[in-house]
Amino acid sequence: MNDVQLWTYVLVALTFGLYIGIAIWSRAGSTKDFYVAGGGVSPLANGMATAADWMSAASFISMAGIIAFAGYDGSVYLMGWTGGYVLLALLLAPYLRKFGKFTVPDFIGDRYYSKTARIVAVICALLVSFTYVAGQMRGVGLVFSRFLEVDINTGVVIGMVIVLFYAVLGGMKGITYTQVAQYCVLIFAFMVPAIFISIQMTGNPIPQLGMGSTLNDGSGTYLLDKLNGLSTELGFAEYTSGTKSTIDVLAITLALMVGTAGLPHVIVRFFTVKRVKDARKSAGLALLLIAILYTTAPAVAVFARTNMINTVSNQDYTSMPDWFTKWEKTKLIRFTDKNGDGKIQYVADASKNELVVDRDIMVLANPEIANLPAWVIALVAAGGLAAALSTAAGLLLVISASVSHDLIKKVFVPTITEKGELWAARIAATGAVVVAGYFGINPPGFVAAVVALAFGLAAASFFPAIVLGIFYKKMNKEGAVAGMVVGISLMLFYMLKFKFGIFDGGKEAVPGLAKDWWFGISPEGFGTVAMMVNFTVSIVVMRFTSAPPQNVQEIVEDIRIPSGAGKASGH
């Protein structure tokens, strides 16, 4: 067993032991514990848990990888996901907390006084959550397959068992305190190698500044200039120049922003604090904690891309370092010697390019490429697992709460006992883990692409219903239901047509169909269009149907009155 593998076993065993210990210590004894951790979490703990919940495998593993390959164009993910948090903190979190419901379908069901609205919201929550969790399970499989040197499918199964244990036993209470620990692990694991490599390449210990500094080889060349030069030599676009259209950049950014604000597993976190003002406070703290990773990701992308090109381009295949052959076994790096010279031709021209690199490996392989110590490489593996598992657990809770609370308790079996509901939640979580595992073993694309589609689905379905439910007292059930159904159907159609080629004979969808995109907007950005259609349909249908009951309008007015913002909510 090599040093990296030994360190990985040690650090993964320690962190997993910590997560399981916390789950046992904080196991749920009631449905309130299971759904909202008893409603007594401090703003700091909730801020850390929210940050871990939100910074998924896409943020930790995939985002810097996307930026490393897309360069300037990758900044849409930074802007969209971070901007979404500001929107959530200012526009939605305090009001939803004041309404005092456990889940988003619960809010929609009560606000729109309709079982149909509740069922539609549950279906939307399940679609969003399963699309999102597929990306997390693939992230878990990636880490296990490389660092524990097991089959990628075996890795997914191990991750399923761990998540199932602490999500089913502890519910939201167990997940909250586990996520506090996972935030500490993932942020340490992301920052340590970034600081090491920044010092190694530029002599500056702050990665955000190192990215814009001169190389410490005495040449006086700026790192970004060096990367631009390497990129253009190989036929790629300049790293610091954008190729996406302005309309697509705006659409993706907005879809990610409003998708963040409509994500059911993030919104439920604001029900776990005691007071409305604590919801605002924890949203602000989460933003600061998230910013640590998000401002570092572009630097990690630059370091990884520069080191990757320097290490592999035009190099003799037989003299490649150990990390290259290890990643080759996972099939996430593939070399095909097209011209038979034994050297790796890594170029933009697809007919001549001999190297295919999966963008999901950039963060995980970065410390190895930079030849950092074995414990740092293993730490990144533990961090990647913490990021994927923390979000997977939050999503599984949304799925189980949607089934047990919103479908069984509120629609089909209103007389169910609290104990029966708790068992239903645990059985639903178990079923959700099995489905999530299937998606992890049969993944629909790389992690961040799948996750971006989940944000589009959330934007297309939930965001208009929540915003209109809070700020427009005359919005009725007919308008909300019609809007959600049309919005999510349109997004699903576009996603299946242009991402997976379902309606085009199954042809390769990513580069080949781009010229056919409606309005020049990619599937990742189409959530913006579907959201606007949802708003329009909701308001038009509302105009031709009856107004909501007076008591519902009064509840909506009460939610928006700020006078009780500092007091304990009665819910």
N, C-alpha and C positions, 0 to 999 in steps of 0.2 A: 504493500500500500504506500503510495507517495505522500509527501508532506501535505499537499493541498487537500487530498482526499481525507487524510487523518484529521486535519484542522476542521474540515467541513463537517465530518461526523461529530466532532467534539462540540462545535458551535451550534450546529442544528439540534443536536441532542439537548444541549443546555437551554436553548431558546424554546424548543418544543416542551421541555419539562416545565419551564416557567409558565407557558401558556396553559398547559393542562392543570398545573397547580392552582393557578388563578381561577380557572373554570370550576374546580372542585370547591375552592374557598368561597366563591361568590355564586354558587348554584341558585337557580330561581326556585322560589317556593310558592309563587303565585303568578297569575297571568300578568299582573302589573309589573312584577319583577321581570317576567319573560319578555314582555313587549317594550317596556320603557324603563327598565332598571329601577323600578319603584319610584321614579320621578325625583330622586334625591341626589343626582350626580353634581359635583361642583363644576363651575364654569371652566376651570383649568383642565380638569380631567376630561370633561366633555369636549373641550377644544382639541386636546391631544387625540382623543378617540375619533373625533370628526376628521381630523387631519389624516389619521391612519386609514380610516374608512374610505376617505376620498382619494388618497394617494395609493392607487391600486398598482397592479403589475404594469398597467399602461404608463403610469407616471414614473415608476421606478425603473422598469426594464425597457419599455418601448419608446417613451417620449424622446429621450436623448438619442436613441437609435434613429428615429424618424428625422430629427434635426440634423444628425450626422450625415444622412443621405440627401435630405431635401434642402439643407442649408437654410437660407433666409425664409423659404416657404414654410418650413417647419414651425416658424414662430406663431402661426395661427393657433396651434395647440396651447402654447403658453398664454396667449392673450385670451383665448376663449375660456379655458378652464379657470384661470385666475379671475377674470372679469365676472364669470358666473358666480363666484363666491361672494363678490361685492353685491351683486344683484340679490342673491339669496339672503344675505345678512340684512340688507336695507329694506327689501320689498316683501319678503315672504315669512322668514323665520319667526319674528315676534308675533305676527298675526295668527299664524298657524298654531303657535304655542298657546296663544290666548283662547283659541277655539277649543283646545284641549282634547284632541282626538289622537288615538294611537297610530293610525296609518293614513296614507293619502286617500285610499278608497273609502276609509271611514269619514274623512272630511267631505269628500265628494258626495257620498251617500247621504250624509246628514244635511249638508248645505243645499243639495239639490233634491232633498226630500223624496228620494226615489230608489227603489231596489234595483231598477234597471240601470240607473247611473252608477250605483255601487258595483254591479256585476261588470259593466263595461270598464270601470276603473280597475277592477281586479284583473281583468284580462290584459289591460294595458300594462299594469304593474308586473305581471308575470312575463309578458313579452320583453319589456325593458330589462328586467332582472335576469332572465335567462340569457339574453343576448350579451349582457355585461359579464355574467359569471362565466360564460364560455371562455372569454379572454383571460380571466383569472386562473382558471384551471389549466389552460395552455401554459401560462406563465409558471405555474407550479411544476408542470411536467418538464418544461425547459430546464429549470434549475436542477431538478433531481437527475435528469438524464445526463447532464454534463458533470455535475460535481459529485454525485454519489455513484455515477457510472452504472445506473440502472436503465432499463428500457423506458422510453418516455411515457408509455402507457402505465407501467408499474409506478412511475413517479406520480402520475395523476391519481392513481388509486390510493397511494400513501397519503397524499394531500387531502383526498376525500375523507379518509378515516379520521385524520386529525381535526379537520373543520367540523365534521359531524359530532365528534366528541364534545368539543367545547361550545358549539352553537346549540346543540340539542340539550345538553346538561344545564348550561348557564343562561341560555336565552340572552336578552339584551344586557342583563346585569353582568353575566360572565363575559360577553363580547366586549362591553365597554372597558372593563379593566384589563382584559387581554389586549385590546387595541392601544391602550396607554403604553403597555410594555412594547407592543409592536412598533409604535411610533418611534420610541427611543432606539430600538434595534435598527429600523430602516433608515432613520436620518443619520445615525452614526455610520452605518454601512455605506451610505451614499457619499457622505462628506469626507471620510478618511482617505479613500483612494483619490478623490478629486484634489484634495490638498497635497497629497504625495506627488501626484503627476504634475500639478501646477508648479511645485517647487522644482521638480526634475526638469521640466521643459523651459520655464521662464524665471525661476528663482523667486517667484512671488507666491507666498503661502495662501493668498486669497484667490480661489479659482475664478471668481467673477472679474477680478482685475487681471489675473494671469492671462485670460483669454485675449485681452487687448494689449498685452505687453510684448516686449521684444524677446526673442529666443536667447537663452543664456549660452549660446555657442560662440559668442563674440562677433557674430556677423552683423548685428544691429538690425536684422530683419524682424518685422512684426510677425507674430504667429499667424494672424489671419491673412496677411500678405503671402506668407509661405504656403498656407493651405489653398489660397486662390490659385497660386502658381502651380501647385501639384495637381489641382483639379483640372485646370485648363490644359495642362500638358497631356493628360490622359483623355481629353476630349469631353470631360464633364463641364457643366456650366460653372461659372465662378461661384464659389461657396456663398459669398455675401450678396449675390444678386438673385432676385426673385423671378420665377417663370410663371407662376399662377396668375390668372386674371384677377383684377381688382374685385369683380363681382363674386368670384368664388372664394376669395380670401374673406370678404365681408360675410358671405353666407355661412362658411364654416365657423368663423369666429362667433357669429350670433347664435348658430345652432348649438355650439358647445356651451355658450353662456347660458342660454335659456334652458338647455338640457340639464346643466348643473342644477339650476334652480328648480327643476321639476323632477329630479331623481328621488324616487321614493325612499331609498336606503339612507340618503343624506338628510332629507327632511325629518325623518322619524327621530333623528338624534336630538332635535330641539324639544322633544317631549320628555327627555330624560332629566332636565334641570328643574329646579324648584319654582323659579319665577320667570316672568316674561323678560325682565331686564337681563337675567342670566342667559337667556337664549341669544340676545344681542351680543353679550360679552363673549360667550363661547364661540360665536361666529367670527368675531374680530380676532380672538386668540388663534382660532384655527387658520385664519388667513395669514397671520404672521408666521405660524409654524409651517404652513405649506410653502410660503415664500422662500424659506431656507433652501428647500429642494428645487423649487421652480427657477430661482435665479441662478442656481448652480448647474442645472441641466444643459443650457447652451454651452457652457464651458466644457463640461464632460464630453459633449458631442464633438466639439472642436479638437480636444485632446485625442479622443478615440479615432476620429477620422484621419487626423494627421499621422498618428502612430500606425494605423492600419495600412495606409498607402505606403509609408516608408518601409514597413516590414515586409509587405507581400509583392509590391509592384516590381516586375522584371527580376524577381529573385528565383534562384534555383529551387525547384520543388523539393529535392532530396535534402536540402539544408534548412528546411523550414523548422522553426522552433517547436517544442513539445506541445504548446497550447493549440497549434494549428491542427495537428493530427488528432488531438483529443476532441476538438470541436467537429472535425470531419466525421467522426464516429456518430455524432448526433444528426448528421446530414444537413446541418444548418450552415455549413460552409462546404461548397462543392467545387473541385478543380477538374476541368476537362482539358487535356493537352491537345488542342486543336491542330497546332502546327508541328507537334512532335519534337520541340527543342528542349523540353524539360524545364522551361522557365514559365513563370506565371505571368500571363499577359492580362492585366487588370485595366480595362479601358471601357469607354462609354459605348463604342461600336459593338452592338450585340453579336454581329457575325464574327468578330475577332476576340471578344471578351472570353476568357477562360475560367473566370472565378465568379461564383454566385455566393453572395453573403446575405444571410437573413438579418434584417435590421434589428431583430429582437436580441441578437447576441452582443450588440455593441457595448452595452453597460456591463454585462456579465464578463465579457472577454477583456474589457479595457485594462484591468489591473494585471492580467496575464501578459497582454501585449506589451505593457510598460515594464514588465519584469519586476513587479512589486513582490514583497514577501508573501509566503504561503498563507499566513494568517489573515492578511488583507483580502486576498482572493476568496478565502472561505467566508470572511465577514460579508462580502458582497452577496454570496449565495444565501446566507442567512437573512440578509436584508431583503432580497428579492422574494424569498418565501414569506417573510413577515408582511410585505406589501400585498402580495397576492392573497394570502390567507385572511388578512384583516378585512379586505373588501368582500371576499367571497363569503365570509361569515355574516357580514351586514346584509348582503343580498339574500342569503338563505333565510335570514330572519324575516325580511320583507315578504318573501315567498310564503313562508309558513304562516305569518300573521294574516296575509291576504286570504289564504285558504281557511284557516281555523277561525279567525275573528270576523272577517268580512263576508265570507261565504257561509260557513257552517253556523256561526253564532247569530249573525245579523240577517241571514236570508232563509236558510233551510231548517236549522234546529234552534230556534230562539230559546228553548227551555234547557239547553245543554248546561250542565254544572260547570263550575270553574275548573274542577279537576279534569272533567271530560274535555274541556276546551284546551287545557294545557297538554293533554295527551294528543289531541288532534294536531296541535301546533308542532309537537315533536315528531309525529308520524309524517306530517307534511314536509318538515325540514329534511327528514331522512329521504323521502321521495325526491325532493329537490336536489339533494346531494348526488343521487344516482343519475338524474338527468344532466346535472352540471358535469359530472364525470364523463358521460357520453360525449358531450360537446368538447371537453378537454382532450379526449382521445381522437375525436374527429373534428378538428378545429376549422372554422370557416375563415381562414386568413390569419395574418399576424395580429398580435395582441391589441395594439392601439387602433388598428382599423376596425376590429370588432367592437371595441369600446366606444369609438367615435360614432358608430351606428346606433349604439344604445342611447347615446346622448341625443341623436336625431329623433329616435322614437319617443323619448321623454319630452323633447321640445314639441313634437307634433301632437302629442296626446294630452299630457298633464298641464303644461304651463298655461295655456289659455284658460282651462277650466279652473285652475287655482287662482289666477290673477283676477278673472271676472268674478269668481266666487267671493273674493275678498273686497274688491273695489267697485263692484257694480251690483247693487242690491236688487235690481230688476232682472238680472240674468236668471232664467228659469231652467227647469230640468230638461225640457225638450231641446233648447238651444245647446246646452252643455253636452248632452248625449250625442246629438247630431254632429257637433264639432269634433268631439273625441273620435267618433267612429270614422268620419271622413278623413280627419287628420292622420290617424295612425294607419288607415287603409292605404292612403296615398303614399305615405312614407314606406310602408312595406312593399308596395308595388314597385316603387322607384329603386329601392334597395335590391330587390330580387332581380329586377330587369338589368340594372347597370352595374351591380356589384357581383352578381352570381350568374348573369346571363340566362336566367330561368325562362324568360319570354323570347329569347333569341336563339333557341336551339342549343342552349348551354355553352355558347362560344365564350372564350376567355374574355372576362368582362373588364379587367382593370385598365390596360392601355387601349385595347381595341375599340371599345365603345365610347371613349371619352368625347369623340367628335359629335356623338349623338346626344350628349347631355342636354336636358332642357335648360334654356337660358344660360348655358355654359356653366352650370352648377353641378359639382361632383356629388355622389351619394352622401358623403360625409357632411356636406353643407345643405342638402335638400331639406333637412328638418326645419330650416328657416322658412322655406316656401310652404311646407305642409302646416307649419304653425300659423302662418298668415291666413291660409285657407280655413283652418280651424276657427280662428277669430271671426272671420267673415261669415262662415256658415252659422256659428253660434249666435251672432248678433242678428242675422237675417231671420233665422228660424224663431228667435225670441220675439221679434217684431210681430210675427203672425200667430203667436200662441199666447195663452193666458199668463198673467203676471204671477210671481211666486206668492205664497200665503203671507199675510202681514207679519206673523210671528217669525218667519224666516228672514224677512227684510229687517226686522228689528235686531235679530241676532247678528246680521251682517254689519249694521250700524254700530252695534256694541263692540264687535271685534276691532273696529278701526278707532274707537275712542282711546286716546293715549293716557287718560287720567289714571287708569289702573296699572300702568306699565311697571311701576315699582313695587306693586303689592303682590302678595302671593295669589296665584290663581286658585279658584275654588275647585279646579278639576284635578 
